[in-house]
């Protein structure tokens, strides 16, 4: 064999034997991998998904009409044939009402957070990027609302507007806007002065492009995690408003309203009366744990 041919074959073989360069994962791919490895976060995510699916399929999964009662069947204990979770004070099936009640509870818990994140995120982004007098005016207005405890502010707004699903969503949206504005403005102020933002400006990027591709892209994750943590508070507050008679009006199936209606049953069967409270507790805890898991997964200080 010629020396030249031997050198070529040796080079090809050596190139084939060299290990391939490892692929570099993006930030969001690392976040996904961390979430997938976190058993607790995946577990609560599956539980929340099941809760959402069950409430959406309520007409097909609920064993009884949630509004049809019978005086002869009132306050049946848990495990009664045909009524797995017993019946309420008017003989309505508790399991059916829990399934249907999840619709309004999740609606009143998720919708205000979505609206508050969109509105508060825009205001905070505007305040953080504009700075100066605009920042001062907007943040002082938010401080006025932020000075009131969230529960008292929600009660006051619902007390003025009246009970109802729309007023509940509106009051909770107003309650959650100030904290979202604060977190968004703080993150925007930190990011806008970083080197890569200055480099984008120096490269000729427009103000809109800097906001869209540099600022929003870097604050979106933390804002989303913070919004997720607000969902559990929103569910508890909306249920509390219904419990006080300022939220969802009877005879609608809603967990807070059911908890209020079952107060008198505490002396007869406290376990049945605690069923709506257990639904509120489990759902709010799952959202809290999901938020904690997402926060840990997005922490760049942790190794992938």
C-alpha positions as CSV (number, residue, x, y, z in Angstrom):
1,X,0.0,0.0,0.0
2,X,1.3,3.5,-0.8
3,X,2.2,5.7,2.1
4,X,-0.2,8.4,0.9
5,X,-3.1,6.0,0.8
6,X,-2.2,4.7,4.3
7,X,-2.1,8.2,5.7
8,X,-5.5,9.0,4.2
9,X,-7.1,5.8,5.5
10,X,-5.5,6.4,9.0
11,X,-6.9,10.0,9.0
12,X,-10.4,8.8,8.0
13,X,-10.4,6.1,10.7
14,X,-9.1,8.6,13.3
15,X,-11.8,11.1,12.4
16,X,-14.5,8.4,12.7
17,X,-13.2,7.3,16.1
18,X,-13.3,10.8,17.5
19,X,-16.3,11.4,19.8
20,X,-19.0,13.8,18.5
21,X,-19.0,17.2,20.1
22,X,-21.7,17.4,22.8
23,X,-24.8,19.5,21.8
24,X,-25.2,22.7,23.8
25,X,-28.7,23.0,25.2
26,X,-30.5,26.2,25.3
27,X,-31.8,27.8,28.5
28,X,-35.4,26.7,27.9
29,X,-34.3,23.1,27.1
30,X,-32.4,23.0,30.4
31,X,-35.5,24.3,32.2
32,X,-37.6,21.6,30.6
33,X,-35.1,18.9,31.6
34,X,-35.1,20.2,35.2
35,X,-38.9,20.2,35.4
36,X,-39.0,16.6,33.9
37,X,-36.5,15.4,36.5
38,X,-38.4,17.1,39.4
39,X,-40.9,14.4,40.5
40,X,-42.8,16.7,42.8
41,X,-43.4,19.3,40.2
42,X,-44.4,16.7,37.6
43,X,-46.8,15.1,40.1
44,X,-48.6,18.3,41.0
45,X,-48.7,19.2,37.3
46,X,-50.5,15.9,36.6
47,X,-52.9,16.5,39.5
48,X,-53.7,20.0,38.2
49,X,-54.2,18.7,34.7
50,X,-56.6,16.0,36.0
51,X,-58.6,18.6,37.9
52,X,-58.9,20.8,34.8
53,X,-59.9,17.8,32.6
54,X,-62.5,16.6,35.2
55,X,-64.1,20.0,35.5
56,X,-64.2,20.5,31.7
57,X,-65.9,17.1,31.3
58,X,-68.3,17.7,34.2
59,X,-71.5,17.1,32.1
60,X,-70.2,13.6,31.3
61,X,-68.4,12.7,34.6
62,X,-70.8,14.1,37.2
63,X,-73.1,11.2,38.4
64,X,-76.1,13.5,39.2
65,X,-77.5,16.9,38.4
66,X,-75.6,19.3,40.7
67,X,-78.7,21.5,41.3
68,X,-81.3,18.7,41.8
69,X,-81.9,17.9,45.5
70,X,-84.2,15.9,47.7
71,X,-85.1,16.6,51.3
72,X,-85.2,12.9,52.0
73,X,-81.6,12.6,51.0
74,X,-80.1,15.5,52.8
75,X,-76.8,15.2,54.6
76,X,-76.1,11.6,53.6
77,X,-72.7,10.4,54.8
78,X,-69.7,9.8,52.6
79,X,-69.8,6.3,51.0
80,X,-73.6,6.3,50.6
81,X,-74.6,4.1,47.6
82,X,-75.1,6.4,44.7
83,X,-73.5,9.4,46.5
84,X,-69.8,8.7,46.9
85,X,-69.1,12.0,48.8
86,X,-72.6,12.2,50.4
87,X,-75.1,14.9,50.0
88,X,-75.4,18.5,51.1
89,X,-78.0,20.3,53.2
90,X,-80.6,20.2,50.4
91,X,-79.9,16.6,49.3
92,X,-77.7,17.5,46.3
93,X,-74.9,15.2,45.4
94,X,-71.6,16.5,46.7
95,X,-69.4,14.8,44.2
96,X,-71.4,16.3,41.3
97,X,-71.2,19.8,42.9
98,X,-67.5,19.5,43.6
99,X,-66.9,18.6,39.9
100,X,-69.0,21.4,38.6
101,X,-67.8,23.8,41.3
102,X,-64.3,23.4,40.0
103,X,-65.3,25.3,36.9
104,X,-66.2,28.5,38.7
105,X,-63.4,28.2,41.2
106,X,-60.8,27.8,38.5
107,X,-62.4,30.5,36.4
108,X,-62.3,32.9,39.3
109,X,-58.8,31.8,40.2
110,X,-57.1,31.9,36.8
111,X,-58.8,34.7,34.9
112,X,-57.9,37.5,37.3
113,X,-54.3,36.4,37.3
114,X,-54.2,36.4,33.5
115,X,-55.8,39.8,33.2
116,X,-53.6,41.2,36.0
117,X,-50.4,39.8,34.4
118,X,-51.3,41.3,31.0
119,X,-52.3,44.8,32.3
120,X,-49.7,44.9,35.1
121,X,-47.0,43.6,32.9
122,X,-47.6,46.3,30.4
123,X,-47.7,49.0,33.0
124,X,-44.5,47.7,34.7
125,X,-42.7,47.4,31.4
126,X,-43.7,51.0,30.5
127,X,-42.6,52.3,33.9
128,X,-39.3,50.4,33.7
129,X,-38.3,51.4,30.2
130,X,-39.5,55.0,30.4
131,X,-38.1,55.8,33.8
132,X,-38.1,59.4,35.1
133,X,-41.4,61.1,35.8
134,X,-43.5,58.4,34.1
135,X,-42.0,55.8,36.3
136,X,-42.6,57.9,39.4
137,X,-46.3,58.6,38.6
138,X,-47.1,55.0,37.7
139,X,-45.4,53.5,40.6
140,X,-46.9,55.9,43.1
141,X,-50.3,55.1,41.8
142,X,-49.6,51.4,42.3
143,X,-48.3,52.1,45.8
144,X,-51.8,53.6,46.7
145,X,-53.4,50.3,45.8
146,X,-50.6,48.2,47.2
147,X,-51.0,49.9,50.6
148,X,-54.4,48.1,51.2
149,X,-54.3,44.4,52.2
150,X,-55.4,42.3,49.3
151,X,-58.3,40.7,51.3
152,X,-59.7,44.0,52.4
153,X,-59.4,45.6,49.0
154,X,-61.2,42.7,47.3
155,X,-64.0,42.8,49.9
156,X,-64.3,46.6,49.5
157,X,-64.5,46.4,45.7
158,X,-67.0,43.6,45.8
159,X,-69.0,45.3,48.5
160,X,-69.3,48.4,46.2
161,X,-69.9,46.5,42.9
162,X,-72.0,43.7,44.3
163,X,-71.8,39.9,44.2
164,X,-71.3,38.0,41.0
165,X,-68.7,36.2,38.9
166,X,-67.8,39.2,36.8
167,X,-67.4,41.5,39.8
168,X,-65.3,38.9,41.6
169,X,-62.9,38.6,38.6
170,X,-62.8,42.4,38.3
171,X,-62.0,42.9,42.0
172,X,-59.3,40.3,42.1
173,X,-57.8,41.7,38.9
174,X,-57.5,45.1,40.5
175,X,-55.9,43.5,43.6
176,X,-53.2,41.6,41.6
177,X,-52.2,44.4,39.2
178,X,-50.0,46.3,41.7
179,X,-47.7,43.4,42.7
180,X,-47.3,42.4,39.0
181,X,-46.4,46.0,38.2
182,X,-43.8,46.0,40.9
183,X,-42.1,42.8,39.9
184,X,-42.2,43.7,36.2
185,X,-40.9,47.2,36.8
186,X,-38.1,45.9,39.0
187,X,-37.0,43.3,36.5
188,X,-37.2,45.7,33.6
189,X,-35.1,48.3,35.4
190,X,-32.4,45.7,36.1
191,X,-32.3,44.3,32.6
192,X,-32.4,47.6,30.6
193,X,-28.9,48.6,31.9
194,X,-27.1,45.3,31.2
195,X,-24.3,45.0,28.7
196,X,-26.2,43.0,26.1
197,X,-29.0,45.6,25.9
198,X,-26.4,48.3,25.4
199,X,-24.8,46.2,22.8
200,X,-28.1,45.8,20.9
201,X,-28.6,49.6,21.0
202,X,-25.1,50.1,19.7
203,X,-25.7,47.6,16.9
204,X,-28.6,49.8,15.7
205,X,-31.6,48.0,17.1
206,X,-34.7,50.1,17.5
207,X,-36.3,50.9,20.8
208,X,-39.1,48.5,20.1
209,X,-36.7,45.7,19.1
210,X,-34.7,46.2,22.2
211,X,-37.9,45.9,24.3
212,X,-39.2,42.9,22.4
213,X,-36.1,40.8,21.9
214,X,-33.9,41.9,24.8
215,X,-36.0,43.0,27.8
216,X,-39.3,41.0,27.4
217,X,-37.4,37.8,26.5
218,X,-35.4,38.0,29.7
219,X,-38.2,39.0,32.2
220,X,-40.9,36.8,30.8
221,X,-39.9,33.7,32.7
222,X,-39.7,35.3,36.2
223,X,-43.0,37.2,35.6
224,X,-44.7,33.9,34.6
225,X,-43.4,32.1,37.7
226,X,-44.7,34.9,39.9
227,X,-48.1,34.9,38.2
228,X,-48.3,31.1,38.8
229,X,-47.8,31.7,42.5
230,X,-50.7,34.2,42.4
231,X,-53.2,31.6,41.2
232,X,-53.3,29.8,44.5
233,X,-54.0,33.1,46.3
234,X,-56.6,34.0,43.7
235,X,-58.5,30.7,44.3
236,X,-58.4,31.2,48.1
237,X,-59.6,34.9,47.8
238,X,-62.4,34.1,45.3
239,X,-63.6,31.3,47.6
240,X,-63.4,33.6,50.6
241,X,-65.5,36.2,48.8
242,X,-68.1,33.5,47.9
243,X,-68.0,32.3,51.5
244,X,-68.8,35.9,52.7
245,X,-71.6,36.2,50.2
246,X,-69.7,38.7,48.0
247,X,-68.6,36.3,45.3
248,X,-70.6,33.7,43.3
249,X,-74.3,33.8,44.1
250,X,-76.5,30.8,45.0
251,X,-77.4,28.3,43.8
252,X,-74.3,28.1,41.6
253,X,-71.8,25.3,42.4
254,X,-68.6,26.9,43.6
255,X,-66.3,25.6,46.3
256,X,-66.3,28.7,48.5
257,X,-70.1,29.0,48.3
258,X,-70.5,25.3,49.1
259,X,-68.3,25.7,52.1
260,X,-70.5,28.5,53.4
261,X,-73.7,26.4,52.8
262,X,-72.2,23.5,54.7
263,X,-71.3,25.5,57.9
264,X,-74.4,24.3,59.7
265,X,-73.6,20.7,58.8
266,X,-70.4,20.9,60.9
267,X,-72.3,19.7,63.9
268,X,-74.0,16.8,62.0
269,X,-71.2,15.5,59.8
270,X,-68.0,17.6,59.8
271,X,-66.3,15.3,57.2
272,X,-68.9,16.2,54.5
273,X,-68.6,19.9,55.4
274,X,-64.9,19.7,54.9
275,X,-65.0,18.3,51.4
276,X,-65.2,21.7,49.6
277,X,-62.4,23.0,51.8
278,X,-60.3,20.0,50.9
279,X,-60.8,20.8,47.2
280,X,-59.7,24.4,47.8
281,X,-56.7,23.3,49.8
282,X,-55.5,20.6,47.3
283,X,-55.8,22.9,44.3
284,X,-54.1,25.9,45.9
285,X,-51.3,23.8,47.3
286,X,-50.7,22.2,43.8
287,X,-50.4,25.7,42.2
288,X,-48.0,26.7,45.0
289,X,-45.8,23.7,44.5
290,X,-45.9,24.1,40.8
291,X,-44.7,27.7,41.1
292,X,-41.8,26.6,43.4
293,X,-40.8,23.9,40.9
294,X,-40.8,26.3,38.0
295,X,-38.8,28.9,40.0
296,X,-36.1,26.2,40.9
297,X,-36.0,25.1,37.3
298,X,-35.5,28.6,36.0
299,X,-32.7,29.4,38.5
300,X,-29.6,29.8,36.3
301,X,-27.3,29.3,39.4
302,X,-28.2,25.6,39.5
303,X,-26.4,23.2,37.3
304,X,-28.4,21.6,34.5
